[in-house]
């Protein structure tokens, strides 16, 4: 069973922090680039961060650079998104994604709400 399961979302005040986790199963995790996407109501899903299979190469959307950090632990088949200095505009459903060539796996999403 190929599966990605996100966790760690919730309600946080502006300026606060959250750490999202995505646990992978059913495929060779280290062969896949892992990404975090997010989608707010009425908006297009956007790429937030990408980390390559070995974990040493990352890319971020301009809107989150300097605030978010993506990392992965291939021994645990888990990818993380550390989110600091959160803003209301970060409010969205965050999705974990695994990509290898044309193969794509999506998680179910976890809600992040930034509000005071």
Order of alpha helices (4+ residues) and beta strands (2+ residues): beta-beta-beta-beta-beta-beta-beta-beta-beta-beta-beta
